[in-house]
Amino acid sequence: MKTTLELPDSLFREIKATAALNGMKIKDFVAEALMEKLKSTSASPLQKPWMRGFGALADLREETRSIVADIEETFGQIDEEHRS
C-alpha cells in the first residue's frame, strides 16, 4: 500500500543515510522500523498505558523455582517455614 508521510528534513536524511548504510531501500527500512515499534508497544492498542507492565513478571516463577533448586542442591533442603 502506498501512503504519504510528512517527516522533518533532518529525520528523512537520517533515515535515508541509515538505510543506504544497511543496503536497504528507504521503504523497507521504514517498514522494518515501524514493525519493530509495533512489537515493542502493547499487544492491544486499547490497553491502558498503566497496564502494559502486568504479566511481565510471570516468567519469574520458573526462575524462582530454579534458584530454590540450586540452593537446595548446594546447601541442603530448605524448610518450608523458611521459604518465604
Residue, then its C-alpha position, 0 to 999 in steps of 0.5 A: m500500500k502506498t501512503t504519504l508521510e510528512l517527516p522533518d528534513s533532518l529525520f528523512r536524511e537520517i533515515k535515508a543515510t541509515a538505510a543506504l548504510n544497511g543496503m536497504k531501500i528507504k521503504d523497507f527500512v521504514a517498514e522494518a522500523l515501524m514493525e519493530k515499534l509495533k512489537s515493542t508497544s502493547a499487544s492491544p492498542l486499547q490497553k491502558p498505558w498503566m497496564r502494559g507492565f502486568g504479566a511481565l513478571a510471570d516468567l519469574r516463577e520458573e526462575t524462582r523455582s530454579i534458584v530454590a533448586d540450586i540452593e537446595e542442591t548446594f546447601g541442603q533442603i530448605d524448610e518450608e517455614h523458611r521459604s518465604 
